[in-house]
Structures are given as structure tokens and as C-alpha cells.
Amino acid sequence: MTKLSPLRIAGRWFLDGEGRKVILRGVNLGGSTKVPFKPNGATQNKENWPPTDLANVSWIGHPFPPEEAEEHFSRLKAWGFNCLRFLTTWEAIEHAGPYQYDTEYLNYYAEMVALAGDYGFYVFVDPHQDVWSRVTGGDGAPLWLFDKVGLDYSKFDEAEMAINMQYLYDATNKKRYPSMVWGNNYKYFTNGTMWTLFFAGRDFAPNLMIVDEESGENLNVQDYMFAHYIGSLEEIAKRVKTMPHVFGFDSLNEPHHGFINSKAITRNLRMKKDKKDDPPLPGLAWTPVDGMFAAAGNSFELEEIGIKILKLSLGVKKTVIVNPKKISIWKAGAKDFWMDHNVWRLGEDGQPVAPNDNYFKEVNGRSVNYTRDYLLPFANRVAGAIRQINPNWFIVVEDEPATTLIPPEGGWPENPPLNMVNGFHWYDPVLSQLKRFLWPITLDISRIRFVFGLSGIQKMYVRQLSIQPELSKKINGGNCPCLVGEFGCHMDLNNGRSYQRWRKGEKVFKWQIIALDLMYNALDKLLLGSTIWNYTADNTNAFGDNWNQEDLSIFSRDQQGLDWRNDINSGGRAISGFCRPYARRIAGAPLKMQFNRKKGIFQFEFEPDETISAPTEIYVPPIQYPDGYTITCVGAEWSTSTEEPLIEIYNPKIKKVAFTITRR
């Protein structure tokens, strides 16, 4: 088994113990880790919903049971991956109650991470979340936090304060839970409230205090939440601190600003020149006070915004009656702390009034900036805490996904953590939301213009992916590598047409292969590291990654025919789109990397560093070269590895080495 040396940062690069530049090509492990393994927490299941027994659940078995580890790690290694974004959730660690850590799960997680190192994978820990928690449409935070702030999550569904697949899904009428609708939960009261308290409770809810169960201190809700969040991460950190292949922690997956920097009551129904205001998004046009009014048990009409594709604009589609049953989601006797902070009150006409429309936009007369004032200070606190356990760990920080395509003016603020990795996420929004590869015409959302042909899409991907690396040059004096933490493609494009063809024995995953090829072409051109979303060991064609009808896993049992020992690729999906040659360790400075999938030609150029004795390594996947290959190497010697499908380049003789693989 491979033993890895710790990584370090030098400029935009990761360096190994030999001083070689390392390009991380990895995968997120895995999609169903968002929900419990026992009882089965897949979001299509209505049993045990809403959850009531918070103690007797377990995430042991996600990403996969221990007895399956050899199979899955072997497959991922064979596909050339060298990095894992290893998912966990705050709820998985502390689901039963405050400071009641699930030690059996923590030991299982540490065991799987340790085993990953034996297979040659670098690992970083990803505390995952989507739209805050399982009862607000996603995953992440433990459910007992709602009780701490006075909210009754058992009423969220009936009051329509969350879009939960477990409540809405009906196998006979799938339209009750539309595909890819889960992200709309960010606009709802439940998400907006919890995110605002988590990042900015001291500023916007200073009177909301909670007694900490361990210290007995009366803490502001923000400090209380952070103490528990970081306490959970520390439990993992203590178990993996001596593993050299673990290079750090993600501060938090896809964080959200909640109500921060939003108008309290002014509804934005169209694009405005003033980009300081939140732009309108498809779905219900909630404002913070709208949500507060509805959460208090009131019903009213609210505009719903739709997309006008041909006009490339957004507009009001219709009005919808929200909370028609007039259900309050506050616990009996609980205080509405937003009303207590004078964010809103009832007017004489029974309608909500906001005394200060800029309540969430200003603090002490100063305009707030979410990334500068809240996200990066939070990341610094996380970094400081985990580095008490291992001072050498990197902190992987990501802003909200929308900032990848449309970054805020000025880019990243000036207070990032040291040894920060920009772990931005990037998806093609049209491909992701529509589950269709639009060709020969698609839409560039970031520029609001049409794009034509595969070459146009390729240029769009390169341009979009180049934004954050360029901004990262100003982070920590340029000592900030980029690692694309998430990107990928749905495997059920076009209503699952690939599965229909699979059953007929026809060629499948054509458009997924094309899409992934274009994405990796862009990554190669920019010499970017990445972790594709995702590998889900219990994926099925019917329910995808077992979470909100997402189906992006590059593996499924439903595509598996032969036993993995007889065919390591069995179960893979769109393999030729992501399993491709790349330079994974470079003894020098990489200059150019590109792969022509159709012709099978891989080209790589680099300037060798003669002080490094270790070889440059090129991964060469057999699936791309079924009949073998020929090598041209100008300026150095090369040989094939006897242990892995690698080519090693050594003894450079000139200042620029040019290496080419050609399919026979």
C-alpha cells in the first residue's frame, strides 16, 4: 500500500515531500452520506418522518459499509483519483443532543479515512450541509438546534415553511416534488433564520442567549452554535490528527448568508442596477419579514418568479397563497426573537411592518459584507480551532456557489486564514437545473447570453473556471491554491434516457461523457485540481444518490454486471468522460496539459527542476488505451511503473520537456 507524505503550499501549488507539484484529481465521497444509514434516511422514504428519535439513528455505513471498502477504494484508485473530499455532517456527529457525540460513528469515520490513505488518497474532511438541515430540505445541522431557538420543526411541512421531499414526494405524482427544487429552501424563513443566527447572531439577534450545557455560560446564539459545530469537528480532528494524508478541513460546505445584506421587507421582483441588493431568483419571492409573518401563523398571497428563457429575464409568473392552514411554527410559549428585536411587528391593518428596512444590511451605521464580516472570520475561527490539534492543516474555504460565476466587486476581502485553499464549487447552471445538455445552443448565465456549439461551451467553461484562480492570486500574497471542490453532471439527463438504453444494450451516457470531457478539458487547460461530485456506493437508477432526486454518482450498482474483482470498471458511469490521463506529480513547473479524448492524444509540457530527484508521474488509464499506446518524450527519459498504470519521467536534459501519449 502507498504511504503519502504531507502536502504543503507554495504559491498556487500543492507540493509533496519531494518538492513535486501535485495536481489533485479526486472525488466527493459520497452523496448519500448526507442522510442516516440506519434507519434508511433516503429522502424518498416517508417512514420516520418528521424525525422524532434523534438518538437511535446512525451514519455508520455511509459512504459505504466497512466490508465494501476494499472494492470501492480499489475502483477509485484504478480510475486514477488521488484525492477524496470525505463527507460527514454535523448531525452525524452530534445528532442525539448537545455534546452527545456519536463515538461509534466517529471511530468508523476515522477508520475509513485511515484506510483511504493506505490506497494512496489524500483526504480533506468536508463538514457537509445543504439548506441547513434534513428538516429544511437538505442535510447538515442537528435538529435539536431548532428547539434551542424556539422553533417546532414538526410543523415545517404543514406550514409550508420548507420544501421536503420526504413530505411531498409521491411515486404516482412526482410533480409534487419537482426536480432540483431543494435549493429554493434558502429563501424560506427556516433557512434564513438559522443561517443568520449561525453567522451573525451577535449582530442581528444580540438578545438571543442560550445556556451552554458544558460550561454553564449564557452564550449568544452565534457563539453557542459555533461551540457545538467546532466541538464536533474537533472530535474528528482528534482521531485523524496523525494521518499524513489528511491535509485539512473544509470550513463548511456551501455556506449561505441567510438574511444578511437583504432588505427586511422590500420585495425585489426584477433585476436592478443596484447589485448590492439580492437579485430575484426563481421561486417564491420571500423577504425576511414575509417569512416571519408566515412563520407566526399567517396566510397571504406571495408572488412567484419564473424564468423567461427567450427574453433571458426573470418575472412574476403568478401569485401563491402561502401557509394556507395558518400554522405557527413557534413552540408553545416561545418568544419570536425577531419581533423582540423589533425587526417586524403587526400594523393596525394586521399586516407586517418593518421599522428598519435595512436591519440586515447595516450594523452601527456601517454596511455589512457577508464574506468580509462573517464568512472569513468564521473560517478563521474554524482554522484556529483545528490547528490547535494539528498546526499544519490547511483550511479549505468556499464562498456561496453563485460567487463562482458572478464574484462580488473587489473579489476576496483581505482577512483570509493562513494556509487557505480556495475550494470553490462550479456547475453549469443550465445543465444542473434542467438536467439536459443543451446543444448546439445553450446559455451562459454569468453573461446572460447564448453560447453556440461544443467549442463555445468549452470556452465558456474555461472562462468561468478561470475566475476564482485569478482572484486567488491576491489571497495571502498568492499563496493560495485552488481546488474545485464540486462539479459534475447528472447521470439521469433527458429523463433517464441512458438507463433506457442500458436495458436495451445500447451505447449509454453519451452526453454525460461529452459534458465531463469538456469540464476536464477546462481543468487541464487551467492546471486545476478538483474533486468531482460524486461517488455514491448505494446509488440506484430510480432514486439516484438517495437525496432529493440528485443523480450525479459516477458509480451505481444498477450499472454493475460483473464482480468487481473480474472487472474493476463494472458499475462505472460515463467513465471515459472522467477517467483520463493527467500529470499527478510534476518535478518542476507544468506548462501545458491537454487530452483529445476522441483521438487519444495526451500532451504535457513542463520545465524540470533539477534539484528534485523524484520522477514526474503521468497516470495513463487503460480504458482510454485498450490496444496500448506509443510514447514520445523529448528532453528526458521515461519508464512504466510496475505497480500502477503510471509513466515516470526522469533525468531531464533540456529546459522544457515535451511528453506525448498516442493511442494505437
C-alpha positions in Angstrom: 0.0 0.0 0.0 1.1 3.6 -0.8 2.3 5.8 2.0 1.9 9.5 1.4 4.0 12.4 2.6 2.2 15.5 3.9 1.4 18.3 1.4 2.5 21.9 1.8 1.5 25.1 -0.1 3.8 27.1 -2.4 2.1 29.8 -4.4 -0.8 28.3 -6.3 0.6 24.7 -5.9 0.5 21.8 -3.5 3.9 20.3 -3.0 4.7 16.8 -1.8 7.6 15.7 0.4 9.9 15.5 -2.6 9.1 19.1 -3.7 7.0 17.9 -6.6 3.9 19.9 -7.6 0.8 17.7 -7.0 -2.4 18.0 -9.1 -5.2 16.7 -7.0 -7.8 14.8 -9.1 -10.4 13.4 -6.8 -14.0 12.7 -5.9 -16.6 13.5 -3.3 -17.3 10.5 -1.1 -20.2 10.2 -1.1 -23.6 11.6 -2.0 -25.8 9.6 0.4 -23.6 10.5 3.4 -26.0 13.4 3.8 -28.6 11.1 5.4 -28.6 8.4 8.0 -27.7 4.8 7.1 -29.9 3.4 9.8 -32.8 3.8 9.7 -32.6 4.5 5.9 -32.7 8.3 5.6 -33.1 8.4 1.8 -35.3 11.4 1.1 -37.8 9.3 -0.9 -38.7 7.4 2.3 -41.7 8.7 4.2 -41.1 6.4 7.2 -39.9 8.1 10.4 -40.8 11.5 9.0 -40.5 14.0 10.5 -37.7 12.5 12.6 -38.5 12.2 16.3 -36.0 9.7 17.7 -32.8 11.7 17.4 -30.7 9.2 19.4 -31.3 6.0 17.6 -30.0 6.9 14.1 -26.6 6.2 12.7 -24.5 7.3 9.7 -22.2 4.2 10.1 -22.3 2.7 6.6 -22.1 5.9 4.7 -20.2 6.3 2.4 -20.2 2.5 2.5 -20.1 -0.4 4.9 -16.6 -1.4 6.0 -16.9 -4.8 4.3 -17.2 -2.9 0.9 -14.3 -0.6 1.5 -11.8 -2.7 -0.5 -14.0 -2.7 -3.5 -14.7 1.0 -3.6 -11.3 2.2 -2.8 -9.7 -0.1 -5.3 -12.1 1.1 -8.0 -11.4 4.8 -7.3 -7.7 4.1 -7.3 -7.9 2.3 -10.6 -9.7 5.3 -12.1 -6.7 7.4 -11.3 -8.1 9.5 -8.4 -5.6 10.6 -5.8 -7.8 12.8 -3.5 -11.0 12.4 -1.6 -13.3 15.1 -0.3 -14.6 12.9 2.6 -18.1 13.9 3.6 -19.6 14.0 7.1 -22.3 16.1 8.7 -22.6 17.9 11.9 -25.8 16.0 12.6 -24.0 12.6 12.1 -21.6 13.5 14.9 -23.9 15.3 17.4 -27.4 14.1 16.4 -28.6 12.9 19.8 -28.2 16.2 21.7 -25.7 18.8 22.8 -22.3 17.3 23.4 -23.7 13.8 22.9 -21.1 12.7 20.3 -21.7 9.5 18.4 -18.3 7.9 19.2 -19.1 4.7 17.2 -19.7 6.8 14.1 -16.6 8.9 14.7 -14.4 5.8 15.0 -16.0 4.4 11.8 -15.3 7.6 10.0 -11.7 7.7 11.2 -11.2 4.0 10.2 -12.4 4.8 6.6 -10.2 7.9 6.4 -7.2 5.9 7.6 -7.9 3.1 5.0 -8.1 5.8 2.2 -4.5 6.7 3.0 -3.5 3.1 2.5 -4.9 3.2 -1.0 -2.9 6.4 -1.8 -5.6 9.0 -1.4 -5.0 12.5 0.0 -8.1 13.4 2.1 -9.7 16.6 3.4 -12.7 16.5 5.8 -15.9 18.0 4.4 -18.5 19.0 7.0 -21.3 19.0 4.6 -24.6 20.8 4.5 -27.3 21.8 2.0 -30.1 24.3 3.0 -29.1 23.9 6.7 -30.7 20.5 7.8 -32.7 17.5 6.9 -36.0 19.1 8.0 -35.4 22.2 5.9 -34.9 20.4 2.7 -31.3 19.2 2.8 -28.8 18.0 5.4 -26.2 19.3 7.9 -27.1 20.7 11.3 -28.6 18.6 14.2 -32.3 19.0 14.6 -32.3 19.8 18.3 -31.0 23.3 17.4 -34.5 24.3 16.4 -35.7 23.6 19.9 -33.0 25.8 21.3 -34.2 28.8 19.4 -37.9 28.1 19.9 -39.0 26.5 16.6 -41.0 23.4 16.2 -39.7 21.6 13.2 -42.5 19.0 13.2 -44.7 21.8 11.8 -42.5 22.9 9.0 -44.2 20.7 6.4 -47.8 21.5 7.2 -47.0 25.2 7.4 -45.1 25.1 4.1 -42.0 26.5 5.7 -39.7 24.0 4.0 -39.7 22.0 0.8 -39.0 18.5 2.0 -39.0 15.6 -0.4 -39.9 13.2 2.4 -43.2 15.0 2.8 -44.0 16.0 -0.7 -42.8 13.0 -2.8 -45.5 10.7 -4.2 -44.4 8.0 -6.6 -47.6 8.4 -8.5 -47.3 12.1 -8.8 -43.7 13.1 -8.9 -44.6 16.7 -9.8 -45.4 17.3 -6.1 -41.6 17.4 -5.6 -40.1 19.0 -8.8 -36.6 18.0 -9.8 -33.8 20.2 -8.4 -36.2 22.4 -6.3 -34.4 21.9 -3.0 -32.2 25.0 -3.4 -35.3 27.2 -3.1 -35.3 26.4 0.6 -32.6 29.0 1.1 -35.2 31.7 0.6 -37.5 30.4 3.3 -37.8 31.6 6.9 -36.4 28.5 8.4 -33.1 28.7 6.4 -32.8 32.4 6.5 -33.2 32.5 10.3 -30.8 29.7 11.1 -28.0 30.9 8.8 -28.3 34.5 10.1 -28.1 33.3 13.7 -25.2 30.9 12.9 -23.0 33.6 11.2 -24.3 36.8 12.7 -26.4 36.2 15.8 -24.3 38.7 17.8 -25.1 41.5 15.4 -28.7 40.7 14.4 -30.1 38.8 17.5 -27.9 40.1 20.3 -30.6 39.3 22.9 -31.0 35.7 22.0 -29.0 33.8 24.6 -28.6 30.1 25.3 -27.1 28.4 28.3 -24.2 26.2 27.2 -24.7 22.7 28.7 -21.0 22.1 29.4 -19.7 25.4 30.6 -22.9 26.8 32.1 -22.2 30.1 30.4 -25.0 32.2 28.9 -23.9 32.5 25.3 -25.3 34.4 22.3 -26.9 32.1 19.9 -24.0 32.6 17.4 -21.4 31.6 19.9 -23.5 28.7 21.2 -23.9 27.3 17.6 -20.2 27.7 16.9 -19.2 26.0 20.1 -21.1 22.9 19.1 -20.2 23.0 15.4 -16.5 23.3 16.1 -16.7 20.8 19.0 -18.0 18.2 16.5 -15.2 18.9 14.1 -12.6 18.6 16.9 -13.9 15.1 17.6 -13.0 14.1 14.1 -9.7 16.1 14.2 -8.5 14.3 17.3 -9.0 11.0 15.5 -7.2 11.8 12.3 -4.5 14.3 13.5 -1.6 11.9 12.9 -2.6 10.8 9.5 -0.1 12.4 7.0 -2.5 12.0 4.0 -5.2 14.2 5.7 -4.2 17.7 4.6 -7.0 19.7 6.2 -10.7 20.6 6.7 -13.3 22.3 4.7 -14.6 25.1 6.9 -18.2 24.4 5.8 -19.8 23.2 2.6 -21.6 25.8 0.5 -22.3 28.3 3.3 -25.2 30.8 2.9 -25.8 34.4 4.0 -29.3 33.9 5.3 -30.9 37.3 5.7 -27.6 39.1 5.9 -27.5 42.0 3.5 -31.1 41.6 2.4 -33.9 44.2 2.7 -36.2 43.3 5.5 -39.5 43.9 3.8 -38.9 45.4 0.3 -39.5 42.7 -2.3 -37.2 42.5 -5.3 -39.2 41.3 -8.3 -36.9 42.3 -11.1 -33.2 42.8 -11.8 -31.9 46.1 -10.6 -28.8 48.2 -11.4 -28.0 48.3 -7.7 -26.2 44.9 -7.3 -26.0 45.5 -3.5 -29.5 44.0 -3.2 -30.1 40.3 -3.6 -31.2 39.6 -7.2 -34.6 37.9 -7.7 -34.4 34.1 -8.0 -36.9 31.7 -9.5 -39.5 30.6 -6.9 -41.5 32.3 -4.2 -40.3 35.9 -3.7 -39.9 35.7 0.1 -38.5 38.6 2.1 -37.3 38.1 5.6 -40.4 39.7 7.1 -42.7 37.8 4.7 -41.2 34.6 6.3 -41.5 36.0 9.8 -45.2 36.8 9.2 -45.9 33.4 7.8 -44.0 31.6 10.5 -46.2 33.3 13.1 -49.2 31.6 11.6 -50.4 34.0 8.9 -51.5 33.3 5.4 -51.2 35.7 2.4 -50.6 35.9 -1.3 -47.0 35.9 -2.5 -45.5 36.4 -5.9 -43.7 33.5 -7.6 -40.9 34.4 -10.1 -40.3 32.4 -13.2 -37.6 32.3 -15.9 -38.3 33.8 -19.4 -35.7 31.9 -21.4 -36.2 33.6 -24.7 -36.0 37.0 -23.2 -33.2 36.0 -20.8 -35.0 37.6 -17.9 -37.0 36.9 -14.7 -40.5 38.0 -14.0 -43.6 37.4 -11.9 -45.3 34.2 -13.1 -48.2 34.1 -10.6 -49.2 34.6 -7.0 -49.4 31.8 -4.5 -51.2 31.6 -1.1 -48.6 30.7 1.5 -49.3 28.9 4.8 -52.9 28.4 3.9 -53.6 26.4 7.1 -52.3 29.4 9.2 -49.9 27.2 11.3 -47.4 28.8 13.6 -44.0 27.1 13.7 -43.1 28.6 17.0 -43.1 26.3 20.0 -45.8 26.9 22.6 -44.5 29.7 24.9 -41.5 30.5 22.7 -40.7 34.1 22.1 -40.5 35.4 18.5 -37.0 36.8 18.8 -37.2 38.7 15.5 -40.2 40.6 16.9 -38.4 41.0 20.2 -35.5 42.7 18.3 -38.0 45.0 16.5 -37.3 43.6 13.1 -41.0 43.4 12.5 -44.4 44.0 14.1 -48.0 43.8 13.2 -49.6 47.0 11.8 -53.0 48.2 12.6 -54.3 46.6 9.5 -53.0 43.2 10.6 -50.2 43.3 8.0 -46.4 43.2 8.8 -44.4 46.3 9.3 -40.6 46.6 9.3 -39.4 49.7 11.2 -36.0 49.4 9.6 -35.8 48.0 6.1 -32.0 48.0 6.3 -31.9 45.9 9.5 -29.9 43.1 7.9 -27.8 45.5 5.8 -26.2 47.7 8.3 -24.6 47.4 11.7 -23.8 50.5 13.7 -24.3 52.6 10.6 -21.8 50.5 8.5 -22.9 48.5 5.5 -22.2 44.8 6.1 -20.4 42.5 3.7 -21.2 38.8 4.2 -17.8 37.4 3.1 -15.7 40.0 4.8 -17.6 40.4 8.0 -18.9 36.9 8.7 -17.7 34.1 6.4 -14.0 34.7 6.6 -14.0 35.5 10.4 -15.9 32.2 10.8 -13.3 30.4 8.6 -10.5 31.9 10.8 -12.2 30.6 13.9 -12.5 27.1 12.4 -8.9 27.2 11.3 -7.7 28.3 14.7 -9.6 25.6 16.5 -8.5 22.6 14.3 -4.9 23.9 14.2 -4.8 23.5 18.0 -4.9 19.8 17.2 -2.7 19.8 14.0 -1.0 23.2 13.2 -0.1 22.1 9.7 -3.6 21.6 8.4 -5.0 23.6 5.5 -8.4 25.2 5.7 -10.5 24.9 2.5 -12.8 27.9 2.2 -15.6 28.4 -0.2 -17.9 31.3 -0.7 -21.5 30.8 -1.8 -21.7 28.9 -5.1 -23.2 31.9 -7.0 -20.0 33.9 -6.4 -18.0 31.5 -8.7 -19.8 32.8 -11.8 -20.5 36.3 -10.5 -17.9 37.3 -7.9 -18.5 40.3 -5.7 -16.8 43.5 -6.6 -13.3 43.5 -5.4 -13.0 39.8 -5.1 -12.0 38.2 -1.8 -11.6 40.5 1.2 -8.3 41.0 3.0 -8.7 38.8 6.1 -8.4 35.2 4.9 -7.0 32.4 7.1 -3.3 31.5 6.6 -2.8 28.3 4.5 -6.2 28.8 2.9 -7.2 26.8 -0.1 -9.9 28.3 -2.3 -12.3 25.4 -2.6 -14.8 27.0 -4.9 -17.7 25.0 -6.4 -18.6 25.2 -10.1 -21.5 23.8 -12.0 -23.1 24.5 -15.4 -26.3 26.0 -14.0 -28.4 25.2 -17.1 -27.2 21.6 -17.2 -27.7 21.2 -13.5 -31.1 22.7 -13.2 -32.7 21.4 -16.4 -30.9 18.0 -16.4 -30.4 18.5 -20.1 -27.3 19.1 -22.1 -28.5 21.9 -24.3 -26.7 21.7 -27.7 -26.0 23.3 -30.2 -27.3 26.4 -28.3 -27.1 26.9 -24.5 -27.0 29.8 -22.1 -24.1 31.5 -20.3 -25.8 32.5 -17.1 -22.9 34.7 -15.9 -23.1 36.9 -19.0 -26.8 36.3 -19.9 -26.0 35.4 -23.5 -26.4 32.4 -25.7 -23.4 30.1 -26.5 -23.1 28.1 -29.6 -21.6 24.6 -30.3 -19.2 22.5 -28.2 -16.4 24.9 -28.9 -18.4 27.7 -27.4 -19.3 25.7 -24.4 -15.7 24.7 -23.9 -14.6 28.4 -24.0 -17.4 29.3 -21.5 -16.2 26.6 -19.1 -12.6 27.8 -19.3 -13.6 31.4 -18.7 -15.9 30.5 -15.8 -13.4 28.3 -14.1 -10.6 30.8 -14.5 -12.4 33.5 -12.4 -11.5 32.2 -8.9 -7.9 31.2 -9.7 -7.4 34.7 -10.9 -8.9 36.2 -7.7 -6.9 33.8 -5.6 -3.7 35.5 -6.7 -4.5 38.2 -4.1 -5.2 35.8 -1.3 -2.3 35.5 1.2 0.1 37.1 -1.3 -0.7 34.5 -3.9 0.0 31.5 -1.6 -3.5 30.1 -2.1 -4.1 27.0 -4.3 -7.5 26.5 -5.9 -9.2 23.1 -5.7 -12.6 22.8 -7.4 -14.5 21.2 -4.5 -17.5 20.3 -6.6 -18.5 20.0 -10.2 -20.2 17.3 -12.2 -23.0 16.1 -14.4 -26.4 14.4 -13.8 -26.5 10.8 -15.0 -30.3 10.9 -15.5 -30.2 13.6 -18.2 -33.1 13.7 -20.5 -35.5 11.9 -18.2 -33.0 9.0 -17.7 -32.6 8.1 -21.3 -29.3 6.5 -20.6 -31.0 3.9 -18.4 -33.5 3.1 -21.0 -30.7 2.5 -23.5 -28.7 0.5 -20.9 -31.6 -2.0 -20.6 -31.6 -2.4 -24.4 -27.8 -2.9 -24.5 -27.2 0.3 -26.5 -24.5 2.9 -26.1 -25.2 5.0 -23.0 -24.1 8.2 -21.2 -23.2 9.9 -24.5 -24.0 13.4 -23.4 -22.6 12.9 -19.9 -19.3 11.8 -21.4 -19.3 14.9 -23.6 -20.1 17.2 -20.8 -17.5 15.7 -18.4 -14.9 15.8 -21.2 -15.5 19.5 -21.7 -15.2 20.1 -17.9 -12.0 18.2 -17.6 -10.6 19.8 -20.7 -11.1 23.2 -18.9 -9.5 21.9 -15.7 -6.5 20.6 -17.8 -6.0 23.9 -19.5 -6.0 25.8 -16.2 -4.0 23.1 -14.5 -6.6 23.0 -11.7 -7.1 20.3 -9.0 -10.6 19.1 -8.5 -13.0 16.7 -6.7 -15.9 15.6 -8.8 -19.4 15.3 -7.3 -19.7 12.4 -6.6 -19.3 8.6 -5.9 -22.3 7.1 -4.1 -21.9 3.4 -3.3 -25.7 2.8 -2.9 -26.8 4.9 -5.9 -29.8 3.5 -7.9 -31.2 4.4 -11.3 -34.6 5.0 -9.7 -33.6 7.4 -6.9 -30.1 8.4 -7.8 -27.9 9.4 -4.8 -30.8 8.9 -2.4 -31.1 12.6 -1.8 -33.6 14.9 -3.4 -33.6 13.2 -6.8 -30.0 14.1 -7.5 -28.2 11.6 -9.6 -24.6 12.6 -10.2 -22.8 9.5 -9.0 -20.1 8.1 -11.3 -20.9 4.6 -10.0 -24.1 2.6 -9.5 -24.9 -1.0 -8.6 -27.6 -0.7 -11.3 -24.8 -0.4 -13.9 -22.8 -3.2 -12.3 -22.7 -6.6 -14.1 -19.5 -8.5 -13.3 -18.0 -8.8 -9.8 -15.5 -6.0 -9.2 -12.6 -8.4 -9.0 -13.3 -9.5 -12.5 -14.0 -6.1 -13.9 -13.0 -3.1 -11.8 -14.9 -0.7 -14.2 -18.2 -2.5 -13.8 -20.7 -0.1 -12.3 -19.0 2.9 -13.6 -21.0 5.6 -15.5 -19.6 7.8 -18.2 -16.1 6.5 -17.3 -14.4 7.8 -20.4 -15.5 11.3 -19.6 -13.6 11.5 -16.3 -11.1 8.7 -16.3 -8.3 10.2 -18.4 -4.6 10.8 -18.4 -3.1 13.6 -16.3 0.2 14.6 -14.7 -0.4 13.9 -11.0 3.1 14.8 -9.7 5.5 17.1 -11.5 9.2 17.5 -10.7 9.2 21.1 -12.0 6.8 23.7 -13.3 3.9 22.4 -15.5 3.3 24.5 -18.6 0.7 22.7 -20.7 -1.7 19.7 -20.3 -4.4 18.6 -22.7 -6.1 15.5 -23.8 -8.0 14.8 -27.0 -10.5 12.1 -26.0 -11.6 11.1 -29.5 -8.0 10.7 -30.8 -6.5 9.5 -27.6 -3.7 12.0 -27.7 -2.3 13.4 -24.4 0.2 16.2 -24.3 2.1 17.5 -21.4 5.0 20.0 -21.1 6.9 21.1 -18.1 10.1 22.9 -17.0 12.1 20.4 -14.9 13.6 21.3 -11.6 17.0 19.5 -11.4 17.0 19.8 -7.6 14.2 17.2 -7.4 15.3 13.6 -7.8 11.9 12.1 -7.7 10.2 11.4 -11.1 7.3 13.2 -12.7 4.3 10.8 -12.8 1.7 10.6 -15.5 -1.5 8.5 -14.9 -2.4 6.5 -18.0 -5.9 4.9 -17.8 -6.2 1.6 -19.7 -9.8 2.4 -20.6 -8.5 5.2 -22.9 -5.8 2.9 -24.5 -7.4 -0.5 -24.9 -4.9 -1.5 -27.6 -1.9 0.2 -26.0 -0.1 3.4 -26.8 3.1 4.9 -28.0 5.2 7.5 -26.2 7.2 10.4 -27.4 9.3 12.2 -24.8 11.6 15.0 -25.8 14.2 16.0 -23.3 14.0 13.3 -20.7 13.9 9.5 -20.1 10.8 7.6 -19.2 9.6 4.2 -18.0 6.4 2.5 -17.0 5.6 1.7 -13.4 5.3 -2.0 -12.4 2.7 -1.3 -9.7 0.2 1.2 -11.2 -0.8 2.5 -14.7 1.8 5.2 -14.5 4.6 6.6 -16.6 7.6 8.1 -14.8 9.7 10.8 -16.4 13.2 11.4 -15.1 16.7 12.5 -15.9 15.7 15.7 -17.8 18.2 17.0 -20.2 16.7 20.3 -21.5 14.8 23.2 -20.0 11.4 22.2 -21.4 10.3 18.5 -21.5 7.6 17.6 -24.0 5.7 14.4 -23.5 3.0 12.8 -25.7 0.9 9.7 -25.5 -0.8 8.4 -28.7 -3.4 5.7 -28.9 -2.5 2.8 -31.0 
